[in-house]
Amino acid sequence: MTDTPGVQGPILGTRVVGGGVRVASFGVASLDGALGGGVRVGGVVLVLGDRGSAYAALLLRYFAAQALASDHALCLVHAPPPQASSPAAIPFLASLPSPIAAEDDADDADDSNNSAGAATPTPTPAARTLGSLRASNSNSNSNGNGGAGTDLAIAWRYSHLPTSAAAPSPAEAAARAASSGGVFCSAFDMTKPAAVDAAKTPIAVVDAGPADDPAQHVYARILAGVAAAIDQGRFRQPPAARAPPPTLLRVVVPDVGGPAFASDAGSPHALHALHRFLACLHVLVRDARAVVLVALDAFLFKAHHVAIAANPHIAALMHAPVDAVLELESFAGSKRVFSAHFTKEYHGFLHVHKLTAPVSPLATSDLHSLAFRARRKRFLVEVFRPPPEKDDNESTPEKNASKNLGSGGGPGCGPTA
């Protein structure tokens, strides 16, 4: 029994996690692990992007590319350009990453400058235990461990914690595929575009461009298009007896509320119109074999809507009708100033504002301490932990100066006559 009304039995490329919740993958293994397994079937996830980065769009590409790898159907809400005569000609679909073999999913040493949208090159990190720190060879040889020369120094108070979720091994991926009746999560290479085969992967494109009838709101046309994709694909009907597991519909809605959809982000009614749209979308898919990922440029509403600028808590209205709310705060697009300790390892923070189901295995403090980095072959999400404090007995220039002053070496501390 699943947690989704009207959706029962196995579904291709999905799995059941704790509490009997059937989930589909984000297309990012580490994000699936941090959020309890993935996206709940019949659920809607809202992804908030920031100014100056494209990480929200990148996450949507991983989500859509997983449809190609798992033989799922795809519904893309998009404003097709005039020259887009076929779905494969749409820029979003043409930029989907290509799946790669699990054994080739490794962070190469020359990938540090190839991160998508990275403002600061990041060194190649090794797989690490949460709370661990990589130490240079010079530090490891001088740490007083008898010249052991270890490459990894682990904080003693963090050493008992589990490792962060990573891409599954080939054997584990094969076992999971057998249990779910398909590929659950794949690894992707952002430098190689995926081959979009409309004959193999059913693709429905919902036109969200300007309408001929001004009275027809863009949100109403999007809802009608998604409903048509669900009905035509029979994603609400139970599968026939002894039939293979039915497939899943992945719905991708990028840049909702933005100017690309001819939306009214600057009007006083924009927030309430978006709230109604998300509520209707959730009702539309909650009893279907479908998962929805919606990207929202939240800064557009914060900049134009006077009520949000005066009272940021009004923005919580957008969180109510969805199952999960994720915010990608990149260091390049944030107005805050971050320490180099953050920026040299990661590209930004992942804030989890809401998560109903499934339940994350992480502690509450860890769930609110997630960071991400985007590389050529991996989008990695892990718990960020500060470095361990230095040993009190460690000699530093500041301590040496203080010691000299306390021993009478400073001015005014000499012998008196």
Buried (B, 14 or more C-beta within 10 A) or exposed (E): EBBBEEBEEBBBBBBBBEEEBBBBBBBBBBBBBBBBBBBBBBBBBBBBBBBBBBBBBBBBBBBBBBBBBBBBBBBBBBBBEEEBEEBBEBEBBEBBBBBBEBEEBBBEEEBBEBBBBBBBEBEEBEEBBBBBBBBEEEEBBEBEEEEEEEEEBBBEEBEEBEEBBBBBEEEEBEEBBEEBBBBBBBBBBBEEBBEBEEEEBBBBBBBBBEBEEEEEBBBBBBBEBBBEBBEEBEBBEEBEEEEEBBBBBBBBBBBBBBEBBBBBBEEEEBBEBBBBBBBBBBEBBBBBBBBBBBBBBBBBBEEBBEEBEEEEEBBEBBBEBBBBBBBBBBBBBBEEEBEEEBBEBBBBBBBBBBBEBBBBBBEEEBBBBBBBBBBBBBBBBBBBBEEBEEEEEEEEEEEEEEEEEEEEEEEEEEEEE
